[in-house]
Amino acid sequence: MDAKVLRRRKIHYTIRKKIAGSNQKPRLSVFRSNNDIYVQLIDDHDGKTLAAASSKDKDITAQKGTKTEKSKLVGAAIARKANELGISAAVFDRSGYLYHGRVKAVAEGAREGGLEF
């Protein structure tokens, strides 16, 4: 495995020791691949994914724009789904990625959609 990936995983494990999501305040987990971005609202207490969104969703794929702009739309989509479930707050889990670029865009999109961190 690549040294960069191993370093990110170590950081991710350190972060996960400190944060956990509940039913009222789930964990907003971000995964970033080279082309797409995926987010999930996770209840760690029950071990269930409450909602998910990604840049592969039909309404987001149809949009034109950069990967960062699409990431912001993914953040807004997860906030909309959380709102439908009656969730207003979440714990942001950047999964070892730097809070910069696409990860930051997801967070900003979710905040603008009404989700609080």
Summary of the structure (lengths in Angstrom):
residues: 117
radius of gyration: 13.6
end to end distance: 32.5
largest distance: 40.3
contacts: 378
relative contact order: 0.20
helix: 42%
strand: 21%
